[in-house]
Amino acid sequence: MEELVEWVAAKGGVVHSHAVKAEGFTVHAIRTAVHRGALYRIRRSWLARPGCDPLLRRAAELGGRTTCLTEAQLIGLWTPDHTTPHFAVPPTASRLDADGARLHWSRGPSPLAATGMRDPLVNVLHHVAHCAPPADALAVWESAIRKKHVAPDVLARVEWRGDVARRIAREASDLSDSGIETRFLVLMRGIDVIVRQQVWIDGHPVDALVGAHLAVQLDGFAHHQAGDRRRDLRADARLRLRGYTVLRFDYHQVLFQPDYVVEIMSAALAQGLHR
């Protein structure tokens, strides 16, 4: 019984009973662990340890898996602000108490055993494409590429289900350093402005360059330390001395004040600052 409990803990604290039996544990060991309170049952088919991960416990209660923005956040990808957990459930599932959860009924491109608790990355991106706003979805995909979870050419070869995912697969690249850069790029595409990303000038990268002389720097959510500020001032000074106009936008402006960003960029272009 002790070995069973340790094995369940190593698997995240929640496992399907089929997986337990496939590992070689006996029905007697399972019953003993449940009787002594070391494990408890969820929907007859799942076993969990007291104090297990609440997301995995909720997935087991629904007979599903963590997916979409929830799983993307769990593996360290950039995600937009969200509080509702996302779970993938079988298309045939019924009578589910989905209170406080976002359920995804469609199937992703990657097959998965019924005992799986977490969606594979390709399925996560599939659900993100059909759930999140287009700009946010693209940012999540590019975060997966940037963090080396998957390569753009691999995504391009997946047989995506739906035009939205296929379009994102064509657009996603490894040029954006963060979700905010992806969102800025989408804003500029909306006004037909061509942006070059991660351009090196005087041995230093510029987040975005429009035309020949309009440099745009984008500050992330945690970009507030004094050392960061001094580094930015030095970078801006180097660019200005070389004839560049420098515009700087922060996380809040790009994500929550997009009209302001577009307005400033449009005014700069109208003045020919990119030339």
N, C-alpha and C positions, 0 to 999 in steps of 0.2 A: 504493500500500500504506500509506503514512504517513497519508493521509487516512482510510482504513478503520480503522486502529488508533485514531486520535483519535476517530472517530465511535463506535466500540465503547466507548471510555473514557467518552465523554459520556453513553452510555446505561446506565452503571452497571457496565460491564466484562463483561457477559454478554448476548448477543443470539442470537436464532434466525436461522439461515441464510436463511430466507425473508425476514425483515426486512432483512437485509443486501442481498440481491439486489433487493428492492423499492426500496431506497434508490438503486440504480443501480450498485453495486459489482460488478465482474466476478468470474467464477470464478477467473480468473488472479490477481487481487489477493488473493482469499481463500487460494488455494494458496500464493502467495508468502509471505503473512504467517504461515501455519502452518509452512511449511518453514523460515523464519528464526526461528521461536520467538516472534514478536511476538504471536501468537494460538495457541490450541490448541483442539481439538475436545472437546466433551462429548456423548456419545451421538449422534454423527454429525451431528445437526441443530443443535447449539448451538456457538457460538464464544465464547471467553472470553480475557481478558487475564491473564497471570500476575499474581498478587497481587490478583485481583478480590475483591469482597465474598463472603465464604464462604457467607453465606445464599443469595445469588443463585446461586452455583455449586452448592450443594446442591439448590436448586429445579430447576436445569437437569438435574442428575443424575437427579432423580425425574421429570422431564418435567412439573413442576407450577409452583406459584406460592407466594410467601409469603402467609400469610393468618392469620386468627384473632388470637390474642394476639401473635404475632410481628409481623405487619404493623401491628397496632394500636400496638405499642410503637415501631415504626419511624417512624410518622407523629406520634408525640408524645402519644398518648392515655394516660390512666391505665390501668394493668394490674396485676393481682395478681402477686405474686412467682411467677416461672416460669423454668425453664431449658431445657425441651425446645422446640425450634423446631417451628412448625406450618406445614404445606404443604398446599395444595389440589391434588389430582391428578384426572385424568379418571376417571369412573366405570368406564371400560373398561380402565384401566391394570392391568397384571399384572406379576408377577416383579420387583417393586420391592424394593430393599434399604432398608427403612425403619428400620434400626438407629439409635436415638438421635433419631428424629423422630416427630412426631404427624401422621398423614395424615388429610386430610378428603376423603371421596369424593363427598359430595353436591354438587349444583350450587346456587349462590346465585341470587338473582333477576336479577342483572345479567349480560348476555352479555359475553363477553370473547374476544378473538382468541386463537388457539392460541399465538401468539408472545408473549403477555403474561407478564411475570415477577412482577408483584405484583397481588394481588386488589384490585378497586375497593372503596370503603368499604362499600357496601351488602352485598357478599358477605362482607366481613370481619365485619360485625355479625351476619350470618346464621350464620356458623360459631361466633362467640363465644356466641351464644344457645344453640346446641346442644352446646357444649363446656364452657364454664365453669359453675360453680355459679350459680344464679339471681341471687344478690346481687351477685356479681362481674360477671356479664354486664350487669346493669342499670347498674352503675358505669361500665363501659367505654362503653356506649351514651351515657350522660349526659355522659361526658367528651368524646365526639365532638360532642355538642350544645353543650357549654360552650365548646369551642375553635372553634366556628363552622364545623366541617367539614360540618355538615348541620343542618337545622331540624326540630323535632319534627313540624310539619305535613307535611313531606316524607316523613319516616319513616312517618307514619300512612297515607300513600297507597300505599306499596309493597305489592305482592302477596307477602307473606311466605309462605314454605313451612314450615308447622308452627305449632302452637298456641303454643309457647314464644316464638317470635319475635314473633308477633302480640300476645301479652300484654305483652311488654317494650315494644313500640312504643306501646301504650296508656299504659303507666306512665311512660315516659321523659319527663323535662322538663328545663328549663334552670335550675332553681332551685338545684340542688346545686353548690357551688363546687369540690368535689373528690370523689374516690372514697370517702373516709371518710364524707362526709356522706350519700352514697347508701346506704352500708352501715348507718349509724345509722338512717336512715329505714326501711330494711327490717326492722331489729330491732324498731323501735317498731310497725310494722304487724303484726308477729308477735304482739304482745300488745294489739292493737286500740287503740293510742294514736294520737291525731290530732296531727300535728306541723305547725306552720307554719314554713316555711323562709325564711331571709334577711329577717327582720323588722327594720325600722329603728326603733331606740329612741334618743332623744336625739341624733339625727344619726349614729348608728353602727349597723352591721349586727350582728344576733345570728344565729348559725348556725341555731339551732332554738329555737322557743318552744312550750311545751306549756301549754295553758290560758292563763291571764292572767298568771302570775307565775313560771313555771319556765323559766329560760333555760339553754340548753345550748350550750357552746362546744366546738368540735372542733379539735384541734391536729394538723396533718399530720405526715408522716414527718420532714421537715426542720425542724420547728418547735422549735429548741433554742437560738437565739441570745439573748444577754442583752437585746438591744433588743426582741425579741419578748416576752420574759418581762415586761419593764417595761410594754410596751403592754398586755399581758393584765391585769396588776394594775390599771392605770388603768381599763380597760374593766369589769373585775369590780367595782371600787369604785363606778363610776358607776351600774351596775345595782343594786347592793345599797342605795345611798342612795335609789333610787327604788322600793324595796320588792320587788325581784326576788330569788329564790333562784337562784344560779348554780352549775351543775355543769359541770365541764370533763373531757373524756376525750381521750386521745391516740390516735394511729394504732395503736399496739400493742394497746391495750385494745379498741378497736372491732373490729379485724380478728382478733385472736388470743385475746381474753378476752371474747367476746360475752356469756357468761352473767353475768359480773361487771357489765357495763354494764346488762343487763336487770334484774339484782338491785337495783342502785342506783336506777335509774329507777322500778322498781316500789315500792321503799320510799319514795321521795320522793312518789309519787302517793298511796300509802296514807296518808301524813301530811297530804295535802291541800296540799302546797307549791305545786301548780299553781294553787290558788285564792287 
